[in-house]
Amino acid sequence: MPIDDLPAPGRQGKNLGVFSGIPKGTLKFLSELSRNNEKAWFEEHRADYESYFMEPAKALVAALAAPLKKLDPNIHAEPRVNGSILRINRDVRFSKDKTPYKDHLDLWFWSGSKKGWDNSGFFFRLSDKKLLLGAGMHGFVPPVLALYREQVLSDKRGPELSKVAAALNKKGYQLGGETYKKPPKGVPAEHPRAALLKHGGLYSSWDGKHPKELGTARFVDFVVERYRELLPLHRWLSQMTK
C-alpha cells in the first residue's frame, strides 16, 4: 500500500500532548527511505516526512516529557528538531557512506542544563523493523573519562556501579562502551572492577522487535518502563558529572 493511501495521523502542531501511537505510515516511510536514500526521492515525499516522521515524533516527545520528569527532574524532552528529535540528515563529511538520510528515527532526552553527549540521558531509535531504548553515555570526553576512572576506583562509587551492572545483567541488560583492551596503566588486570575500567563510554539498552504497543497510546508506558529499569545506571552517571 502506498504511503499516500495510509490514514495520516492527526495534525499535532497545536496539541503536541496527543499521542495515539506510531502510525503504520511511519514504518512504511522509513522502509521506503532505506531503499530510496537520495535527495530527489526525499523531496518528492517531504509531505510524508512531515506527516509520518515529524508529527509522530513531536507528539511522542511531548507525551514522554511528564513521565520522564518523574524519573529525573532534570531531564529535557523538547519536541523539535535539534531538541530531542535528532536531524534525519546524516553528517557525511567524514564518512565513506554518502547516503544523505538516516533510515530511522532518533530521539535524545538529556539531563542537566547543558545539552551535549557528555551528560547521561535516555536515547530512542526506531527503524522499520526494530526498536532500541537505552540510557547512558556513548563516549566519554577526556575530562569525563578521567573522572569516570577515578570514581570506578573509589571504594564507594566503584562498588555502587558494580551493583548497578549486576542488577541490569540479572534483568537481561548488558553494559556497552567497552573500547579498551586493557585497564588503564597502573591498574592490575585482577582488579575487581578491571572490566569497568576498559570502558570509553557506558550505556545499556533494550533492543528488539516492535512491541505490540507501538501503534497505540500505551507505547509511552512501554518506553518509560524500559527507561525505569535503566534508571540506576543513568543516576550513577548523572551523579558523576555533577
HELIX and SHEET records of a PDB file:
HELIX    1   1 ILE A    3  ASP A    5  5                                   3    
HELIX    2   2 LYS A   24  ARG A   35  1                                  12    
HELIX    3   3 LYS A   39  GLU A   44  1                                   6    
HELIX    4   4 ARG A   46  ASP A   48  1                                   3    
HELIX    5   5 TYR A   49  MET A   54  3                                   6    
HELIX    6   6 GLU A   55  LEU A   71  1                                  17    
HELIX    7   7 PRO A  142  LEU A  153  1                                  12    
HELIX    8   8 ARG A  157  LYS A  170  1                                  14    
HELIX    9   9 LEU A  196  LYS A  198  5                                   3    
HELIX   10  10 PHE A  219  MET A  240  1                                  22    
SHEET    1   A 5 LEU A 105  TRP A 110  0                                        
SHEET    2   A 5 GLY A 121  LEU A 126 -1                                        
SHEET    3   A 5 LYS A 130  MET A 137 -1                                        
SHEET    4   A 5 HIS A 199  LYS A 209 -1                                        
SHEET    5   A 5 LEU A 175  GLU A 178 -1                                        
END                                                                             
